Structure formats: C-alpha cells, structure tokens
Amino acid sequence: MKLIAKTIAAVVLTLPLGGAALATEYTKGEVTKVDSKQKKLTINHEELKNLDMPAMKMVFVVADEAMIEQVKEGQAIEFVAEKVNGRLTVTEIKSR
C-alpha cells in the first residue's frame, strides 16, 4: 500500500512539469498574402518544430476568421500552427 501511495505522489508531483513542457511555442513569420474569401493566410515562416517542417512559404487556414482582420500583407507575425482535421491551421497569432 505504501508503494502505491509513493507512486501516486510521484506522478502527481510530475504533472505540473509536464504541463509546462506543453507551453505554446510561437513561430516567426511574415504574411505574404491574405485571402479573406477563403479564410487563408500565406506565411513565409521559420521552422515549425511542432509539425517537423522546415522554414518555407506556405498557405494556412485560420482557426478563427477574425484573425484575417488582424494582419496585412508584409506584416511580421508570430503564430502557432497545428494540424486540425487534417489541415494546417493557424490557431494563434500576434504581431511582432
């Protein structure tokens, strides 16, 4: 019984550390095209480590169409991209 209690305590103590490891990592990029109709952004970006992709220029859909209004062509941004329903999607964005 003591072994089970110690094991549970060890797991509980490591949970906050695991959560910190999942912190959002922003990638730097530059918006090269805004497509309001299709709700897409073309971004020339640095390496997307979470998606194991090298730096390149590519098209992303946006998770929230309000993001389209936040950016303009030529603007430097930091963003988070994830695969959502099989599509590369910008899920967070902020200006640099």
N, C-alpha and C positions, 0 to 999 in steps of 0.2 A: 504493500500500500504506500509506503514511504517513497519507493521508487517511482510510482505513478505520480505522486504529488510533486516530486522533484522534476519529473519530465514535463508535466503541465506547466510548472513555474518557469522552466527554461523556455518553453515555447512562447508563453505569454510575454516574457521579457524580451524576446527577439522580434515580436510583432511590430513595435514602433520602428525598429531599424529597417525592417522590410518595407514599410510604408514610405520611409524616406528615400529608399532606393528607387521607388516608383515616381519620384518627383518629375514633373513635366519638364522636358528639355526642348527649348526653343531652337530653331534653326534660322540662320540669317539668310535673307534673300532679297531680290528686287523684283517687283511686279513689272512685267513687260507687256501684259495685255489684260484688260478687264472685259469680260463678256457677260454683260448684265442679263441678256436674254437666256443664256444657257446656265447662268449662275456658276461661272468658271473663272479661274484666275490662272494666267500663265506666269510662272515664277522661275527666275534664274536663281537657283539656290545652292547652298553649300551641302555637304554630305548629310543625308538623312540617316543618322545612326540607327534609330529605332526601326527603320524599314530596310536597313542594309543596302542603301542606294548611294552611289557616288554623286558628287556635285554635277548638276546638269540643269537644263532648262526644260520644264515640263508643265503640263496642264493639270490642274486640280479642280475638283468641285468644292464648294464650300458647304460646311455643315449648317450654317445659318445664312440666309440670303442677305441679312443686314451687313455682313462682312464686306459685301460688294461695295457698299456705300462708304466704307471706312478707308478705302485705298484708291490710288490712282496710278496710272502708268508711270514708271520711272521712280516710284516710291520705294525706299528701303524699308523692309519689314523684318520682324522676327515672327515665326509661326510654328505651329505644331501640325504635323500631317500624320494621319493614320489611315489604315485600310478599313473602310466602313462599307459593309455589304459588297465587298469586292472592288470598291472604287477608292482611289487615292483622294482623300478628303482633307481639306484644311479645317481643323477643329478649333483652333485658337489662333489669334492674330493680334499683333501690336506693332505700332510704328517704332522705328529706331530714331 
